[in-house]
Amino acid sequence: MNETDSAVCTQKLKVLADETRLSVLKLLMDSPMHVGEINAVLGLEQSLLSHHLQVLRTAEFVVRERDHKAYLYSLAPSVKVNAAKALNLGCCVLWFN
């Protein structure tokens, strides 16, 4: 792994160092969800959830698409989920219990 790869990996892991963002990714591993559905599970202030979703979008972990009046969030195509329900980030693999 060269310095550039290490820096990219470090940035990804910094984004995922937050429990809420990990929880969002874990939810989206099963299927795309609207913000309201995510919030029904996590029970956060709307602004706090929006902040975490923006961080995940900026880091290219999730994408969103307009679904009538709401946004539907899903894992970005670059984030691979394997059969063992693990996220392959390219530089490392995260398994969830």
N, C-alpha and C positions, 0 to 999 in steps of 0.2 A: 504494500500500500504506500503510495507516494504522499507528499505533503498536501497536495490538493485534495486527494481522496480522504485523507485524515481530517482535513478542515471541514469538508462536506459532512463527513460522518459525525464529527463533533457538533456541528450545527444541528443536525437531525436529532441527536441525542439530547441536546439542550432543550429543543422544543418539546420533546417527549418526557422531560424531567418533571412535568406537571401531571399530577394524578387526574385532574379533570380532562386534560387532553388525551391521556391514555384511555380514559373511560369512554370518551367520544369515539376514538378509533375502534375500541372493542365493540361498541354498539354497531358501528357502521360495517364491521366485518360480516355481519349476518345479512344486512340489506340496507339500501338507502333509506334515509329517514328525513322527515321534515323537522324544522327547528322545534316546533311544539312537541313532537314525539320524543325528541332527544331530551327536552327540558322536563317532560313528564317523568322520565326515568331519573334524571340527575337532580331535578329540583333546584336549579340555580336562578339567580336574578337574570332577567332577559339580557341585560347589558353585559353581564359577566360571561354568559354563554356566547353571545355574539363576539366578544373579544377573543375567546378561546377558538372559536370557529375561524375567525379572521387570521389568527396566528397559524392555524393548521392549513388554511388556504395559501397563505404567503409562503409557507414552507413546502407547499405542494404535496401535502398528505391527503387533502380532501379537495373535492370540486363541488360546485353547486350549480344547479340549473333552476330556472324559473319554472314553477309549477302553479299556474294560475296566479293567486295572490301570495303564495308562499315560495320558499326556496326548499329544494330537495337536495340534501347533502349525501355524498357517497365518497368512497375511497377513490383517490386519484388512480388513473390507470397504471402509473408507475409503482404503486404500492401493491405488491403481490401478496395474496393470502394463500397459504398452502392447505392441504387436507387436514393438517394437525392444528388448524386455526392459529397459525403463526404468521406474523407480518414480516416479509422479507424486504428490508430497507436497502438492500444492495450491499451495504457495508456490514450489516449484522442482521440477525433474525430475532424477533421478539415473540416469545410464547406467552399466552395468557392462561391462567388457571381457571 
